[in-house]
Amino acid sequence: MRLVFAGTPEAAVPPLRALLASSHEVVAVVTRPDAPAGRGRRLVASPVAEIAAEAGIEVLKPAKARDPEFLERLAEIAPDCCPVVAYGALLPRAALDVPAHGWVNLHFSLLPAWRGAAPVQHAVLHGDDMTGAATFQIEEGLDTGPVYGVLTEPILPSDTSGDLLERLSVAGARLLVDTMDGIEAGVLEARPQPAEGVSLAPKISVEDARVDWTAPAQRVDRLVRACTPAPGAWTTFRDARLKLGPVRPAPEEPRLAPGELRPERRRVLVGTASAPVALGDVQPQGKKPMAAADWARGLDLGAGEVLA
């Protein structure tokens, strides 16, 4: 089939590479416009745009998917199907109607669980033991379309969102190619999602990523892992922001007051509503990440100092 692939971040790269290596013809990609990045805020192309440029494929970067110029060009290309992985923008009916086989999304959850922008983060945050990926036909509703295929993936106790997303993007690449194969062969039927088990996964903001030390250790652990690498969990120390890497609950230790710091030779403990947690890497403002014990050794910590 002639395909137009839509995607933007690094998680969309393995599926795009898999489609490029398949029997299908990827004739163009649709991605978000170049965005400022780094200290210099220089405009940078998305990871998907970079792969497409390497492959010599046409790249479309509409500001909005309803832009007339984009819709006109899409109609000229006349794709048979448009596979989508984390494109990052809503698709209007005018775009959905162009390909004969519609737009097929690879979504990183077991639908109807975790519909929305941050399914992997919410699966980690809520302590799910299992997640997966699904391919489904895009409708105008939020991730509500009928499902073509699914795969499952266990969530390990130490998984960050980044770890899990990396595995799902690789496994999901094969699922997306298989879905394209099945649609082309006419042997794959999309089935409606069940009405039960619907949950929503809105984007997690920077403010959402602030650690609440009055929460239990398990909740703190899940929040930090869910927000790693983005948007990045954080707290404050001496009124300055401190970014946190994954922590480790320490249920064998005596309780500390919420946020209370206890530096040791090789680790730094922080109190929660239950057991303390041992900090992993920390990143003070304007500095590079460092081990928490190294950070603490560089400070003159007074009694009773806390993270807030």
C-alpha positions as CSV (number, residue, x, y, z in Angstrom):
1,M,0.0,0.0,0.0
2,R,1.0,3.6,-0.5
3,L,1.4,5.1,3.0
4,V,1.7,8.5,4.5
5,F,3.1,8.1,8.0
6,A,2.3,10.7,10.8
7,G,4.4,10.9,13.9
8,T,6.8,13.2,15.7
9,P,8.9,12.0,18.7
10,E,11.6,9.4,19.1
11,A,9.0,6.8,20.0
12,A,7.6,7.0,16.4
13,V,11.0,6.2,14.9
14,P,11.1,2.4,15.2
15,P,7.6,2.1,13.7
16,L,8.6,4.4,10.8
17,R,11.8,2.4,10.2
18,A,9.8,-0.8,10.2
19,L,7.4,0.5,7.6
20,L,10.3,1.7,5.4
21,A,11.7,-1.8,5.5
22,S,8.3,-3.5,4.8
23,S,6.7,-4.3,1.5
24,H,4.6,-1.1,1.7
25,E,5.7,2.2,0.2
26,V,6.0,5.2,2.5
27,V,5.6,8.1,0.2
28,A,5.5,11.0,2.7
29,V,5.5,11.7,6.4
30,V,3.5,14.2,8.4
31,T,5.1,15.7,11.5
32,R,4.9,18.7,13.8
33,P,6.7,21.9,12.7
34,D,10.3,22.4,13.8
35,A,10.5,23.4,17.5
36,P,13.0,25.4,19.5
37,A,15.4,23.2,21.6
38,G,18.5,23.6,23.7
39,R,19.9,26.6,25.4
40,G,20.1,28.5,22.2
41,R,16.4,27.7,21.4
42,R,17.4,26.8,17.8
43,L,14.7,25.4,15.7
44,V,15.1,21.6,15.4
45,A,13.3,19.1,13.2
46,S,11.4,16.3,14.9
47,P,13.0,12.8,15.0
48,V,10.5,11.6,12.4
49,A,11.4,14.4,10.1
50,E,15.1,13.6,10.4
51,I,14.5,9.9,9.5
52,A,12.3,10.9,6.5
53,A,14.9,13.3,5.2
54,E,17.5,10.5,5.4
55,A,15.2,8.3,3.4
56,G,14.5,11.0,0.8
57,I,10.8,11.1,1.6
58,E,8.6,14.2,1.4
59,V,8.0,15.8,4.7
60,L,4.8,17.7,5.5
61,K,4.8,20.0,8.5
62,P,1.4,21.7,8.7
63,A,0.9,24.1,11.6
64,K,-2.6,22.6,11.8
65,A,-3.9,19.5,10.1
66,R,-6.9,21.4,8.8
67,D,-4.6,23.8,6.8
68,P,-6.0,23.9,3.2
69,E,-2.5,23.5,1.7
70,F,-1.9,20.4,3.7
71,L,-5.2,18.8,2.9
72,E,-4.7,19.6,-0.8
73,R,-1.3,18.0,-0.9
74,L,-2.6,15.0,1.0
75,A,-5.3,14.5,-1.6
76,E,-2.7,14.8,-4.3
77,I,-0.6,12.1,-2.8
78,A,-3.7,9.9,-2.5
79,P,-2.4,7.4,0.1
80,D,-4.1,4.1,0.7
81,C,-3.7,4.3,4.4
82,C,-2.1,6.7,7.0
83,P,-0.4,5.0,10.0
84,V,0.0,7.3,13.0
85,V,2.3,7.1,16.0
86,A,2.3,10.0,18.5
87,Y,1.7,12.6,15.9
88,G,0.6,15.2,18.5
89,A,-2.3,16.9,16.8
90,L,-6.0,16.3,16.2
91,L,-7.0,15.2,12.7
92,P,-10.1,16.8,11.2
93,R,-12.7,14.9,9.2
94,A,-11.4,16.4,6.0
95,A,-8.1,14.6,6.6
96,L,-9.6,11.4,7.9
97,D,-11.6,11.0,4.7
98,V,-8.6,11.1,2.3
99,P,-7.1,7.6,2.5
100,A,-9.2,4.7,1.3
101,H,-8.3,2.7,4.5
102,G,-8.3,5.7,6.8
103,W,-5.8,6.6,9.5
104,V,-4.6,3.8,11.8
105,N,-3.1,4.7,15.1
106,L,-0.5,2.7,17.1
107,H,-1.4,3.6,20.7
108,F,0.7,2.6,23.7
109,S,-2.0,1.1,25.9
110,L,-4.5,-1.7,26.0
111,L,-7.6,0.2,24.8
112,P,-10.0,1.3,26.2
113,A,-7.6,1.8,29.1
114,W,-5.6,5.1,29.1
115,R,-7.0,6.9,26.2
116,G,-5.2,10.2,25.6
117,A,-1.8,11.8,25.3
118,A,0.2,10.1,28.1
119,P,-0.9,6.4,28.4
120,V,2.6,5.1,29.4
121,Q,3.0,7.7,32.1
122,H,-0.4,7.0,33.6
123,A,0.1,3.2,33.5
124,V,3.3,3.6,35.6
125,L,1.8,6.3,37.8
126,H,-1.2,4.1,38.7
127,G,0.9,1.0,39.4
128,D,-0.4,-1.2,36.5
129,D,1.3,-4.6,36.3
130,M,0.6,-4.9,32.5
131,T,0.2,-2.6,29.6
132,G,0.6,-3.0,25.8
133,A,-0.1,-1.4,22.5
134,A,-3.1,-1.4,20.1
135,T,-3.7,-0.4,16.5
136,F,-7.0,1.1,15.9
137,Q,-9.0,3.1,13.3
138,I,-9.0,6.8,14.1
139,E,-12.3,8.4,14.5
140,E,-13.1,12.0,15.6
141,G,-13.4,10.9,19.2
142,L,-10.4,10.6,21.6
143,D,-8.9,7.1,20.9
144,T,-12.3,5.6,20.6
145,G,-12.1,3.8,17.2
146,P,-12.3,0.0,16.6
147,V,-9.2,-2.0,17.3
148,Y,-7.3,-4.1,14.7
149,G,-4.7,-5.8,17.0
150,V,-3.0,-5.7,20.4
151,L,0.1,-6.8,22.1
152,T,0.9,-7.0,25.9
153,E,4.0,-5.9,27.8
154,P,4.6,-6.3,31.6
155,I,5.6,-3.3,33.6
156,L,8.6,-4.0,35.7
157,P,8.9,-2.6,39.2
158,S,11.9,-0.4,38.2
159,D,10.4,0.8,34.8
160,T,10.4,4.5,34.1
161,S,8.1,5.8,31.4
162,G,11.1,6.1,29.1
163,D,12.1,2.4,29.6
164,L,8.6,1.2,29.0
165,L,8.0,3.5,26.0
166,E,11.2,2.3,24.3
167,R,10.1,-1.3,24.6
168,L,6.6,-0.6,23.4
169,S,7.7,1.4,20.4
170,V,9.9,-1.5,19.2
171,A,7.3,-4.2,19.8
172,G,4.6,-1.9,18.4
173,A,6.5,-1.4,15.2
174,R,6.0,-5.0,14.3
175,L,2.3,-4.8,15.2
176,L,1.8,-1.8,13.0
177,V,3.4,-3.5,10.0
178,D,1.3,-6.6,10.6
179,T,-1.8,-4.4,10.7
180,M,-0.9,-2.8,7.4
181,D,-0.3,-6.2,5.9
182,G,-3.7,-7.5,7.2
183,I,-5.6,-4.4,5.9
184,E,-4.0,-4.8,2.5
185,A,-4.8,-8.5,2.3
186,G,-8.4,-7.8,3.4
187,V,-8.1,-10.3,6.2
188,L,-8.1,-8.0,9.2
189,E,-11.3,-6.7,10.8
190,A,-11.4,-3.9,13.3
191,R,-13.5,-4.6,16.3
192,P,-15.3,-2.0,18.5
193,Q,-13.7,-1.3,21.9
194,P,-15.6,-2.5,25.0
195,A,-17.7,0.0,26.8
196,E,-16.2,-1.1,30.1
197,G,-12.7,-0.3,31.4
198,V,-12.4,3.2,29.9
199,S,-9.7,5.4,31.6
200,L,-8.2,8.7,30.5
201,A,-4.5,9.7,30.3
202,P,-4.2,13.5,30.0
203,K,-0.8,15.1,29.5
204,I,1.2,15.3,32.8
205,S,2.3,18.9,33.3
206,V,5.4,20.2,35.1
207,E,3.3,21.1,38.1
208,D,1.9,17.6,38.2
209,A,5.4,16.3,38.4
210,R,6.2,18.0,41.7
211,V,6.7,15.4,44.4
212,D,4.4,15.5,47.4
213,W,6.4,14.1,50.3
214,T,3.2,13.7,52.4
215,A,2.3,10.8,50.0
216,P,3.3,7.2,50.8
217,A,6.7,6.0,49.5
218,Q,5.0,3.8,46.8
219,R,3.2,6.8,45.4
220,V,6.4,8.9,45.3
221,D,8.3,6.1,43.6
222,R,5.6,5.8,40.9
223,L,5.3,9.5,40.3
224,V,9.1,9.9,39.8
225,R,9.3,6.9,37.5
226,A,6.2,8.1,35.5
227,C,7.8,11.5,35.0
228,T,11.2,10.1,33.9
229,P,12.4,11.4,31.5
230,A,9.6,13.9,30.9
231,P,8.4,16.2,32.2
232,G,10.9,15.3,35.0
233,A,9.9,14.9,38.7
234,W,11.1,17.7,41.0
235,T,11.0,19.1,44.5
236,T,12.5,22.2,46.1
237,F,15.5,22.5,48.5
238,R,16.3,25.8,50.1
239,D,13.7,27.4,47.8
240,A,15.4,26.2,44.6
241,R,14.1,23.6,42.3
242,L,15.8,20.1,42.5
243,K,15.1,17.6,39.7
244,L,14.9,14.0,40.8
245,G,15.7,10.7,39.1
246,P,14.1,7.4,40.1
247,V,14.1,6.8,43.9
248,R,14.1,3.5,45.8
249,P,11.7,2.8,48.7
250,A,13.5,1.8,51.9
251,P,10.9,0.0,54.0
252,E,13.5,-1.4,56.3
253,E,14.5,2.1,57.6
254,P,12.8,4.0,60.5
255,R,10.3,6.6,59.5
256,L,11.3,10.2,58.8
257,A,9.0,13.2,58.7
258,P,7.7,13.9,55.2
259,G,10.5,15.6,53.2
260,E,13.1,15.2,56.0
261,L,16.6,14.6,54.7
262,R,19.0,12.0,56.2
263,P,22.3,11.9,54.4
264,E,24.4,8.8,54.8
265,R,27.8,7.8,53.4
266,R,26.4,6.2,50.2
267,R,22.8,7.4,50.0
268,V,20.4,10.1,51.0
269,L,17.1,9.1,52.6
270,V,14.0,11.3,52.5
271,G,10.8,10.9,54.6
272,T,7.4,10.2,53.1
273,A,4.0,9.4,54.7
274,S,5.2,5.8,55.1
275,A,8.7,4.5,54.7
276,P,11.6,6.7,53.5
277,V,12.9,6.6,50.0
278,A,16.5,6.7,48.9
279,L,17.2,9.4,46.3
280,G,18.9,8.4,43.0
281,D,20.4,11.1,40.8
282,V,19.5,14.7,41.5
283,Q,20.0,17.8,39.4
284,P,20.2,21.2,41.0
285,Q,19.3,24.2,38.9
286,G,22.1,25.1,36.5
287,K,24.1,21.9,37.1
288,K,24.4,18.4,35.6
289,P,22.7,15.3,37.2
290,M,24.8,13.8,40.0
291,A,24.4,11.0,42.6
292,A,22.4,12.1,45.6
293,A,25.2,11.2,48.0
294,D,27.7,13.4,46.0
295,W,25.2,16.2,46.1
296,A,24.7,16.0,49.8
297,R,28.5,15.9,50.5
298,G,28.8,19.2,48.7
299,L,26.3,20.9,51.1
300,D,26.5,22.0,54.7
301,L,23.2,20.2,55.7
302,G,21.8,21.4,58.9
303,A,19.5,19.5,61.2
304,G,15.9,19.4,60.2
305,E,16.4,20.4,56.6
306,V,13.7,19.2,54.2
307,L,12.7,18.8,50.6
308,A,9.4,20.6,49.9
